[in-house]
Amino acid sequence: MPASINGMFEEVGEVAFLARDVSRNLVRRPFEARLLVEQLDSIGVRSLNVVNLTAVFSGMVLALQMGQFLGKFGAKIYVSRIMGLSLLREMGPVLTALMIGARVGAGITAELGSMTVTEQIDAMRALASNPIKKLVVPRVLACTLMMPVLTVIADAVGLFGGLIIAVAELGLTARYFYTSLLQNMVLSDLLSGLGKAVFFGYVISIIACHKGLTATGGADGVGRATTSAVVAAAISVLVSDFFLTKLFLST
C-alpha cells in the first residue's frame, strides 16, 4: 500500500481519536460557558456577511438560469419550486459549509497551530490544564450549533435573491413565488438540509482542530496546516454530502 494512502488512514484514525476525546470532555465539568459564547460569536455572528453574500448571489444565479431554461418550455412558474428544493436540500447547507470551512476552518487551524508551534499547548499540559477541554470542545460545539443556524439564514437570503430575479427578470409576482414555494415544500426538505449542516459543522471543526494541534515547523508549518485543513474540510463536505443525500432520500 502506498505511503500516501497509509498516511491518509493514519490521519483519519487520529481525527477519530480526537473526536472520541472531544466526546469525553464534552460531558465533564466544569462547563466552559464563556469560551463557548466567544466561539459562537466568532464562528456564527462574524460569518454572517460572507454567508449572506454567497447565498443571495447563488439564489439569484439559480433563479436566472432556471428561468431561462424553463422559459423555453413555458414553465417559468415552476422556478420557485425547483429553486427552493435545491436550496433547502443541497445548495444552502453545502455552500454555507464551504464558506465556513474556508473562513472558520482556516482560522481555527491557524490559531491552534500557532499555539502548538510556540509550545503553548505543551505549557497548558504542564500546568495540568486540558487543552481539549479548553480549546477544542468550545470550537467544535460552537461550529456544530451555528452551522444549522447559518444554513437557515442562507436559505432565507438565497430565496430572497431568487425572488428578486423572479420578479425583475421572469415576470412573476412575489406572492405567487412564495405561495408556490410553500405549497410544494415539506418539512423533510428543510430537516434534511439542517441534518447535513450539523454534520458538516462537526466535521469541519474536528478537522481544523486536528490540523492545528498537529502543526509542526514554525510559521511555515502553520501555513501548510491551514491550507491542508481548508482542502480537507471542502473534500469532506462534498463527499459526505453524497452519502447523506442517499441516506435522507432512502428514509
C-alpha positions in Angstrom: 0.0 0.0 0.0 1.5 3.4 -1.0 2.8 5.6 1.8 0.4 8.4 1.0 -2.6 6.0 1.5 -1.1 4.8 4.7 -0.7 8.3 5.9 -4.3 9.2 5.0 -5.7 6.3 7.0 -3.4 7.2 9.9 -4.7 10.8 9.8 -8.3 9.6 9.7 -7.6 7.5 12.8 -6.1 10.5 14.6 -9.1 12.6 13.8 -11.3 9.7 15.1 -9.3 9.7 18.4 -9.7 13.4 18.7 -13.5 13.1 18.2 -13.5 10.5 20.9 -11.6 12.8 23.3 -14.0 15.7 22.5 -17.0 13.5 23.3 -15.5 12.5 26.7 -14.6 16.1 27.6 -17.9 17.5 26.5 -19.7 16.0 29.5 -17.0 16.7 32.1 -17.4 19.6 34.5 -16.9 22.5 34.6 -18.7 23.6 31.5 -16.8 26.5 29.9 -19.8 28.7 29.0 -17.7 31.9 28.5 -15.4 30.2 26.0 -18.4 28.7 24.1 -20.1 32.1 23.8 -16.9 33.6 22.5 -16.7 30.9 19.8 -20.4 31.3 19.0 -19.7 34.9 18.2 -16.5 34.3 16.3 -17.9 31.4 14.2 -21.5 32.4 13.8 -22.1 36.1 14.0 -18.8 37.1 12.3 -19.6 34.7 9.4 -22.9 36.2 8.6 -21.6 38.7 6.0 -19.8 36.1 3.8 -22.6 33.6 4.2 -25.3 36.1 3.2 -23.3 37.4 0.3 -22.8 33.9 -1.0 -26.4 32.9 -0.5 -28.0 35.9 -2.2 -26.0 35.7 -5.4 -26.3 31.9 -5.5 -30.1 32.3 -5.3 -30.1 34.9 -8.0 -28.0 32.8 -10.3 -30.2 29.7 -9.7 -33.3 31.7 -10.5 -31.8 33.3 -13.6 -30.5 30.0 -15.0 -33.6 28.0 -14.2 -35.9 30.8 -15.5 -34.1 31.0 -18.9 -34.2 27.2 -19.3 -37.7 26.6 -18.1 -38.9 29.6 -20.2 -38.2 27.5 -23.3 -41.0 25.2 -22.3 -43.3 27.8 -20.9 -42.6 26.6 -17.3 -41.3 29.7 -15.6 -43.9 29.4 -13.0 -42.1 26.4 -11.5 -38.9 28.3 -10.8 -39.6 28.8 -7.1 -40.4 25.1 -6.6 -37.2 23.8 -8.1 -35.1 26.5 -6.7 -36.5 26.1 -3.2 -35.8 22.3 -3.2 -32.3 22.9 -4.5 -31.5 25.5 -1.8 -33.1 23.7 1.2 -31.7 20.3 0.4 -28.4 21.0 -1.2 -27.1 24.4 -2.1 -27.9 26.1 1.3 -26.0 23.6 3.6 -23.2 22.9 1.1 -22.4 26.4 0.2 -22.6 27.5 3.8 -20.3 24.7 4.8 -17.7 25.5 2.2 -17.7 29.2 3.3 -17.4 28.2 7.0 -14.7 25.7 6.1 -12.7 28.3 4.4 -13.2 31.1 6.9 -13.6 29.3 10.3 -11.6 26.2 9.4 -8.6 28.3 8.4 -9.0 30.5 11.5 -9.2 27.6 14.0 -6.2 25.8 12.4 -4.1 29.0 12.3 -4.9 29.8 15.9 -4.3 26.3 17.4 -1.3 25.8 15.1 0.4 28.9 16.3 -0.2 27.8 19.9 1.2 24.4 19.1 4.4 25.5 17.4 5.1 28.1 20.1 4.6 25.3 22.7 1.7 26.9 24.4 -0.2 23.7 24.2 2.6 21.9 26.0 2.6 24.6 28.6 -1.1 24.0 29.3 -0.5 20.3 29.8 2.4 21.1 32.1 0.1 23.2 34.2 -2.4 20.4 34.4 -4.9 22.2 32.1 -6.7 20.1 29.5 -6.2 21.7 26.0 -9.0 19.5 24.6 -11.5 20.8 27.2 -10.3 24.5 27.0 -9.6 24.9 23.2 -11.2 22.1 21.2 -14.5 21.4 22.8 -15.8 25.1 22.6 -14.8 25.3 19.0 -16.4 22.0 17.9 -19.6 22.7 19.9 -19.9 26.2 18.6 -19.4 25.2 15.0 -21.8 22.3 15.3 -24.5 24.6 16.8 -24.0 27.5 14.5 -24.0 25.7 11.1 -27.7 24.9 11.1 -28.5 28.4 12.2 -26.3 29.9 9.4 -27.9 27.4 6.9 -31.4 28.6 7.7 -30.3 32.2 7.3 -28.6 31.3 4.0 -31.8 29.5 2.8 -33.9 32.6 3.5 -31.4 35.0 1.9 -31.0 32.8 -1.1 -34.7 32.6 -1.6 -34.9 36.4 -1.4 -32.3 36.6 -4.1 -34.3 34.3 -6.2 -37.4 36.3 -5.6 -35.7 39.5 -6.9 -34.8 37.8 -10.1 -38.2 36.1 -10.5 -39.9 39.5 -10.2 -37.5 41.6 -12.1 -36.5 39.2 -14.9 -39.1 36.5 -15.1 -42.3 38.5 -14.7 -43.6 36.5 -11.6 -45.2 38.1 -8.7 -43.7 37.9 -5.2 -47.0 36.5 -3.8 -47.1 33.7 -6.4 -43.3 32.9 -5.9 -43.7 32.3 -2.2 -47.2 30.7 -2.4 -45.9 28.2 -5.0 -42.9 27.5 -2.8 -44.8 26.9 0.4 -47.3 24.7 -1.3 -44.6 22.3 -2.7 -42.1 22.2 0.1 -42.4 19.8 3.0 -40.8 19.8 6.4 -38.4 16.9 5.4 -36.8 19.1 2.8 -35.7 21.6 5.5 -34.8 18.9 8.0 -32.6 17.1 5.6 -30.6 20.3 4.9 -30.3 21.0 8.6 -29.2 17.5 9.3 -26.4 17.9 6.8 -25.4 21.2 8.3 -25.0 19.7 11.8 -22.7 17.0 10.4 -20.8 19.5 8.2 -20.1 21.8 11.2 -18.8 18.9 13.3 -16.6 17.6 10.6 -15.1 21.0 9.7 -14.3 21.8 13.3 -12.8 18.4 14.1 -10.6 18.5 11.0 -9.5 22.1 11.7 -8.7 21.4 15.4 -6.7 18.3 14.4 -4.7 20.1 11.8 -3.9 22.9 14.3 -2.9 20.6 17.1 -0.6 18.6 14.9 1.1 21.5 13.1 4.9 21.5 13.1 7.7 23.5 11.5 7.1 27.0 12.8 5.2 29.7 10.8 5.7 27.8 7.5 4.2 24.7 9.1 1.1 26.6 10.3 0.6 27.9 6.8 0.7 24.3 5.4 -1.6 23.1 8.1 -4.1 25.9 7.3 -4.1 25.1 3.6 -4.5 21.4 4.3 -7.4 22.0 6.7 -9.3 24.0 4.2 -8.8 21.5 1.4 -9.7 18.5 3.7 -12.8 20.3 5.0 -14.0 21.0 1.5 -13.5 17.5 0.3 -15.1 16.0 3.4 -18.2 18.2 2.9 -18.6 17.3 -0.8 -18.0 13.6 -0.2 -20.2 13.3 2.8 -22.9 15.3 1.1 -23.4 12.5 -1.4 -23.8 9.8 1.3 -26.0 11.9 3.4 -28.2 12.7 0.4 -28.5 8.9 -0.3 -29.4 8.4 3.3 -32.1 11.1 3.5 -33.6 10.1 0.2 -33.9 6.5 1.3 -35.8 7.4 4.5 
